[in-house]
Amino acid sequence: MRSTIVSAASLVSLFGVIPVRAADNDTYWPWQTYKSEPSLQPPALEITKNGPVSPGYLFFDQNGNYGHNYSCFIMTDDGDLVWQGGYGDYSAFKAQTFEGKPVLTYFEGVTWSEPWGWGYGLVKVHNDQYDNIYNVSVPGTHFVTIDIADTSGFESWLDMHEDLITSEGTMLTTAYNVTPADLTSAGGPKDGWIVDSGFFEIDVKTDEVLFEWFASDHKDQIPLADAVETYPLDYLGTNQTYPWGPFHINTVNKLDDGSYLISSRQYCSIFMINPDGSVAWTLNGRHGGNFTLGEGLDFCYQHDIRIHAIEGSQYTMSLFNNDNNADFYGVNQTTGIFMQVDVENWTATLLQELTDPEDAIYSHSQGNVQLLDDGHVIMGYGSTPRIKEYNPDGSVAMSVKFGPSEGTVFSYRAYRLPWVGKPTTSPKAVACSDESNQTSVYMSWNGATEYTSWKVYAGASKFNLTLAAEAARTGFETSAVLPAGVSYVRADAYSLNGTLGASEVIAVGGQC
């Protein structure tokens, strides 16, 4: 059965939702507000479900020229906020496991959109209490960027595209470096400029670089000329302000044998990198590279290449097939692809391609595919503000919209993940009098997942409070009404195990 949890028409009827202005439907989107936490303002979610969905919360970051705020969000299928981070230029937000414990990771720094499309910053690691326990960084001693950028405040030069924690407890990250290059082989100037890109494997605790790879060191196996067909120079490459970025790395995986699987957006290719840094093979989405492409398999400008199984010479992989970029846009729909790659017979075979027949999407950048344990698939559509969940048969189980249109609001990747949040911060409460002289109390606890109800204590003195109301948890913010004559209140968050947290004692304010 199909049900729309939050429709565009009903958004204004939800408490605390700021409605979109009718004249600005192409650029503005409503957001939620809370009396107890006014600084938290997540987007309103338009959610359509077509049947059962998988368990877990939705994880995504938000940016873009028309994003109401730049932040990281954990939200429910009903559009309720669970946790919102601070404000900043964030990317690659997700929950992972580090040393057997759940953590949150995300890039924080500065990013530049097309025609550049990369960033510089560090990767933050938070524990399940939301404490920042590690900052993964690489100093910029040998990095150069565009000459119009002020780099005086750069503490780290890691890129925004990857922050994957390996089974060994290391982190895979990407990096971009602007450097002079001879571009005559690609039809450009001899004294040209490129954006070289590569990746690091880093010790999370010490920032020690354990492995480093950059595409420019392997021009014999990855010729610059090979990128011209899908990423022509045009006006790029003649100066340091607008360098040509033919590789544009966006994904890194490490295999058990020490090899690395990486994705190059502009080459429209996947590369297997040997432990010594040489290129083992290339899978090109247009003409195959070292492989013969099977019927129906075609991809380009892809993101988020992941390996799901290896059996002998056969690799089962997924990727987010943008099939659009800033220059080639609006012809081929963006899809999610599952394929089998055989490195003995040198074939690549399409297993499944996911797309919503009722919602054609042309995502020109970013995006991801996440295979869930029950066979469902989450797709975050990057530069198009959509998150979709697909059933194993390819039908759409859920569609989420958090912005108006392509290119207005971005989320680099989106996930459905389990999470138990245990914040060390206290719940927040605010109390005010209504027109009938009753007291309304609004309560919330950013990031707390385990409480189920509230108990409100009130009194004429802050030192003499008694139980005045109980309320089941309703979304992010719960409200309760108390009788007149109350001057002070405190809100306690409860579960079956007792009190999990208590707000400060607060004075009742004026009119709500």
NORGIVEN-V526855 format. One record per run of one state. SS is the DSSP state (H for helix, E for strand, L for the rest). FROM is the first residue (numbers start at 0). LEN is the number of residues. If there is no record, write none. Layout:
# NORGIVEN-V526855
ss=SS from=FROM len=LEN
ss=SS from=FROM len=LEN
This chain:
# NORGIVEN-V526855
ss=L from=0 len=2
ss=E from=2 len=4
ss=L from=6 len=4
ss=H from=10 len=3
ss=L from=13 len=3
ss=E from=16 len=2
ss=L from=18 len=3
ss=H from=21 len=3
ss=L from=24 len=6
ss=E from=30 len=2
ss=L from=32 len=10
ss=E from=42 len=1
ss=L from=43 len=2
ss=E from=45 len=4
ss=L from=49 len=7
ss=E from=56 len=7
ss=L from=63 len=7
ss=E from=70 len=5
ss=L from=75 len=5
ss=E from=80 len=4
ss=L from=84 len=5
ss=E from=89 len=9
ss=L from=98 len=2
ss=E from=100 len=12
ss=L from=112 len=5
ss=E from=117 len=9
ss=L from=126 len=5
ss=E from=131 len=5
ss=L from=136 len=21
ss=E from=157 len=1
ss=L from=158 len=4
ss=E from=162 len=3
ss=L from=165 len=4
ss=E from=169 len=12
ss=L from=181 len=2
ss=H from=183 len=3
ss=L from=186 len=5
ss=E from=191 len=12
ss=L from=203 len=5
ss=E from=208 len=6
ss=H from=214 len=4
ss=L from=218 len=5
ss=H from=223 len=4
ss=L from=227 len=16
ss=E from=243 len=1
ss=L from=244 len=4
ss=E from=248 len=6
ss=L from=254 len=5
ss=E from=259 len=5
ss=L from=264 len=4
ss=E from=268 len=5
ss=L from=273 len=5
ss=E from=278 len=6
ss=L from=284 len=7
ss=E from=291 len=2
ss=L from=293 len=9
ss=E from=302 len=9
ss=L from=311 len=2
ss=E from=313 len=8
ss=L from=321 len=13
ss=E from=334 len=8
ss=L from=342 len=4
ss=E from=346 len=8
ss=L from=354 len=13
ss=E from=367 len=4
ss=L from=371 len=5
ss=E from=376 len=4
ss=L from=380 len=5
ss=E from=385 len=5
ss=L from=390 len=5
ss=E from=395 len=6
ss=L from=401 len=8
ss=E from=409 len=1
ss=L from=410 len=3
ss=E from=413 len=4
ss=L from=417 len=10
ss=E from=427 len=6
ss=L from=433 len=5
ss=E from=438 len=6
ss=L from=444 len=8
ss=E from=452 len=9
ss=L from=461 len=2
ss=E from=463 len=9
ss=L from=472 len=5
ss=E from=477 len=5
ss=L from=482 len=5
ss=E from=487 len=8
ss=L from=495 len=2
ss=E from=497 len=5
ss=L from=502 len=3
ss=E from=505 len=2
ss=L from=507 len=1
ss=E from=508 len=3
ss=L from=511 len=1
